[in-house]
């Protein structure tokens, strides 16, 4: 059974950095495209970043140049390094994996950026 578990969220100040982690199990980690999304109350989930099976990456314009997506296949963990955080980055961050034509989500981790 595919499972995704996020961690690393917290409360930080503008300009700070934070790294999120997503541990995957139940599938061949590294063989499938994986994503980070985020969601604020009252809005739909917003694409943040993706990493493909060939380690190609893509970012939303709003985070490009500040966030870095990566993964460690041996640890079955995907990361999102977030730098120069802004109040608009406040959201619940979700890990997503597309495995064998099905979509799986983690439970999310809260990131709050405020003075």
N, C-alpha and C positions, 0 to 999 in steps of 0.2 A: 504494500500500500504506500502510495506516494505521500510523503509528509514534508512540509517546509516549516521551519521554525526560525523566526526573526528574533534578533536581540540587538542591544546596543543603543537603543533610543534613550532620550533624556532631555533635561532642560539646560539650555546653554544661552550665552549672550551673543548678540550680533558680532560677526567676525570670527567666532570660534569655529573649531572643527569637531567632527564627530564621525565615527565609523560604525556603520551597521553591518551585521552579519546575518546570513541566512544559511542554516544547515539543512541539507536535503537528504532524504533517505527513501528507499523503495524504488529507485530508478538508477540508471547508469549516469551518474553525475558527470557532466562535461559533454555528454552526447546530445544534449538538447539545448535549445535556446532558453535563456532565463532573463527575467526582467525585474526591475524595481518600479513600483507605482506608488503614488501617494494620494491621500484623500483628506479633504477638510469637510467639516460638517455641512450638509446641505448641497454638496457637490459630488459629481461622479469621480471615479478614480482616474487619476492623471498619470500618463506615462512619464517616467523619469529617465530610465536608462535600460539598455539591453546588452547582453553579451551572447554571441552565437557559439555554436559548437566549434567554430574555427577561430574563436577569440576575437571576432569582429565586434566592435562596440558602436553604439549610437546613443545620443543624448537629446533630451528635450532642450530647446533653445534656452529656456530659463535657467538651466543648470550647467550648460556646456561651458567648460573652462573652470568650473568650480568643483564639480563632482567627478569621481573616478570609479567606474565599476570594474571589478576584477573577481577572480575566483581561484581557489586552491582545490584542485581535483582530489588530491590525496586526503585532504581534510573534509571533502564534500561540502565546502563552504563557499558561498558567494558573498562579496563585500560591496559596500557602497561607502567610499570615503567622501565625506562632505566637508568642503572647506569654505571659508568666508561665508558662513551661514547668515541668512537674512530672515527677518520676521516672516516674510512670505513663504519661507520653507517650512513653516510650522504645519504639521500634518501627521496623520498616521501613515507610516511607510509599510508597504506590503511587498513581499517577495512572490513572484509568479514563475511557474515553469510550464512549458508546453511539452507534454510527454505523450507520445503515441496518439496524437490528435486530440488529446484531452488537456484541459487547462486546470491547473492546480494553484491554490493560493495559500499563503500562510495566514496567521491570525493578525499580524501587524505589530508594529512597535511605534510608540508615540515619540515624536520629535517636537520640542517646543523651543522656539527662539524668541527671546524677549529680553528687554533691559533688566 
